[in-house]
Amino acid sequence: MGPQHAYGLAARLEQVAEHPLMLNQGTLYPALVRLEQNGWIKGSWQKTENNRDAKYYAITRAGTRALEKQTDRWHRLAGLVNKLLVDEQ
């Protein structure tokens, strides 16, 4: 997935979510600001397909590394939770 504007990101998240996902501007925009401040995404102003100005966000190398690290942490956590649940049965 290439650079996306906030509305496009929200639409894509809703599309791939297995359960209804309600994202509002009060949730998404502050998250994008934090990600950009951390250097994990980079925003640039571009024209949309409707010729409107929108800030498009793309993941940076640092963002890719952070994503890989967090994904690994989630997999380990899920494995631990799975062990706990299996051991209790």
Backbone hydrogen bonds in HBPLUS format (Angstrom, degrees):
<---DONOR---> <-ACCEPTOR-->    atom                        ^
c    i                          cat <-CA-CA->   ^        H-A-AA   ^      H-
h    n   atom  resd res      DA  || num        DHA   H-A  angle D-A-AA Bond
n    s   type  num  typ     dist DA aas  dist angle  dist       angle   num
A0004-GLN N   A0057-TYR O   3.02 MM  53  5.37 150.4  2.11 142.3 143.9     1
A0057-TYR N   A0004-GLN O   2.70 MM  53  5.37 167.1  1.72 141.8 142.4     2
A0008-GLY N   A0005-HIS O   3.00 MM   3  5.24 113.3  2.46 104.1 120.1     3
A0009-LEU N   A0005-HIS O   2.88 MM   4  6.19 153.7  1.95 157.0 165.9     4
A0010-ALA N   A0006-ALA O   2.93 MM   4  6.18 163.8  1.95 153.9 157.7     5
A0011-ALA N   A0007-TYR O   2.92 MM   4  6.14 160.8  1.96 149.7 155.0     6
A0012-ARG N   A0008-GLY O   2.95 MM   4  6.09 156.8  2.00 144.5 150.8     7
A0013-LEU N   A0009-LEU O   2.89 MM   4  6.12 160.9  1.93 153.6 158.8     8
A0014-GLU N   A0010-ALA O   3.01 MM   4  6.24 160.5  2.05 149.4 154.4     9
A0015-GLN N   A0011-ALA O   2.97 MM   4  6.14 144.4  2.10 140.1 150.4    10
A0016-VAL N   A0012-ARG O   3.02 MM   4  6.30 153.1  2.09 153.4 158.5    11
A0017-ALA N   A0013-LEU O   2.99 MM   4  5.93 131.3  2.23 143.7 155.7    12
A0027-THR N   A0024-ASN O   2.96 MM   3  5.42 155.2  2.03 112.8 120.7    13
A0028-LEU N   A0024-ASN O   2.98 MM   4  6.21 170.4  1.99 166.8 167.0    14
A0029-TYR N   A0025-GLN O   3.21 MM   4  5.56 148.2  2.31 129.3 138.0    15
A0032-LEU N   A0028-LEU O   2.93 MM   4  6.24 155.5  1.99 155.5 162.9    16
A0033-VAL N   A0029-TYR O   2.95 MM   4  6.21 156.3  2.01 152.3 158.8    17
A0034-ARG N   A0030-PRO O   2.97 MM   4  6.23 162.2  2.00 148.3 152.5    18
A0035-LEU N   A0031-ALA O   2.92 MM   4  6.15 162.7  1.95 151.8 156.6    19
A0036-GLU N   A0032-LEU O   2.92 MM   4  6.07 154.8  1.98 145.5 152.5    20
A0037-GLN N   A0033-VAL O   2.83 MM   4  6.06 157.2  1.88 151.1 158.0    21
A0038-ASN N   A0034-ARG O   2.96 MM   4  6.14 146.7  2.07 146.5 154.9    22
A0040-TRP N   A0035-LEU O   2.91 MM   5  5.29 148.1  2.01 170.4 162.9    23
A0039-GLY N   A0036-GLU O   3.00 MM   3  5.02 150.8  2.09 100.5 109.8    24
A0060-THR N   A0040-TRP O   3.04 MM  20  5.38 166.6  2.06 129.0 129.2    25
A0042-LYS N   A0058-ALA O   2.80 MM  16  5.43 151.5  1.88 152.1 161.7    26
A0058-ALA N   A0042-LYS O   3.01 MM  16  5.43 150.6  2.10 139.1 147.8    27
A0044-SER N   A0056-TYR O   2.87 MM  12  5.37 148.0  1.97 146.1 156.7    28
A0056-TYR N   A0044-SER O   2.81 MM  12  5.37 170.5  1.81 151.7 148.6    29
A0046-GLN N   A0054-ALA O   2.93 MM   8  5.65 166.1  1.95 158.5 160.9    30
A0054-ALA N   A0046-GLN O   2.89 MM   8  5.65 156.8  1.95 164.0 171.7    31
A0048-THR N   A0052-ARG O   2.67 MM   4  5.18 149.9  1.76 144.5 155.1    32
A0051-ASN N   A0048-THR O   2.93 MM   3  5.01 155.3  1.99 113.8 114.3    33
A0064-THR N   A0060-THR O   2.85 MM   4  6.19 149.6  1.94 148.5 156.5    34
A0065-ARG N   A0061-ARG O   2.95 MM   4  6.29 159.1  2.00 152.0 157.2    35
A0066-ALA N   A0062-ALA O   2.91 MM   4  6.12 159.2  1.95 146.0 152.1    36
A0067-LEU N   A0063-GLY O   2.82 MM   4  5.97 154.9  1.88 145.7 153.0    37
A0068-GLU N   A0064-THR O   2.94 MM   4  6.16 160.5  1.97 148.7 153.5    38
A0069-LYS N   A0065-ARG O   2.97 MM   4  6.19 158.8  2.02 148.6 154.5    39
A0070-GLN N   A0066-ALA O   2.88 MM   4  6.09 165.0  1.90 152.3 156.2    40
A0071-THR N   A0067-LEU O   2.82 MM   4  5.92 155.8  1.88 149.6 156.9    41
A0072-ASP N   A0068-GLU O   3.00 MM   4  6.17 157.7  2.05 144.9 150.4    42
A0073-ARG N   A0069-LYS O   3.00 MM   4  6.32 156.1  2.06 145.8 152.6    43
A0074-TRP N   A0070-GLN O   2.90 MM   4  6.17 157.5  1.95 149.7 155.2    44
A0075-HIS N   A0071-THR O   2.96 MM   4  6.22 156.7  2.01 149.5 155.9    45
A0076-ARG N   A0072-ASP O   2.98 MM   4  6.25 160.3  2.02 152.0 157.0    46
A0077-LEU N   A0073-ARG O   2.90 MM   4  6.12 161.1  1.94 150.1 155.7    47
A0078-ALA N   A0074-TRP O   2.82 MM   4  5.98 162.6  1.85 150.9 155.9    48
A0079-GLY N   A0075-HIS O   2.92 MM   4  6.11 152.4  2.00 143.5 151.2    49
A0080-LEU N   A0076-ARG O   2.95 MM   4  6.25 153.5  2.03 148.4 155.2    50
A0081-VAL N   A0077-LEU O   2.92 MM   4  6.18 164.1  1.94 155.5 159.6    51
A0082-ASN N   A0078-ALA O   2.88 MM   4  6.02 157.1  1.93 145.5 152.4    52
A0083-LYS N   A0079-GLY O   2.94 MM   4  6.18 155.8  2.00 145.1 151.3    53
A0084-LEU N   A0080-LEU O   2.97 MM   4  6.26 159.6  2.01 150.2 155.5    54
A0085-LEU N   A0081-VAL O   2.96 MM   4  6.22 160.3  2.00 152.3 157.3    55
A0086-VAL N   A0082-ASN O   2.86 MM   4  6.04 161.9  1.89 154.9 159.9    56
A0087-ASP N   A0083-LYS O   2.86 MM   4  5.89 163.0  1.88 151.5 156.5    57
A0088-GLU N   A0084-LEU O   3.21 MM   4  6.31 134.5  2.43 137.0 147.3    58
A0089-GLN N   A0086-VAL O   3.19 MM   3  5.44 154.0  2.26 105.9 113.6    59
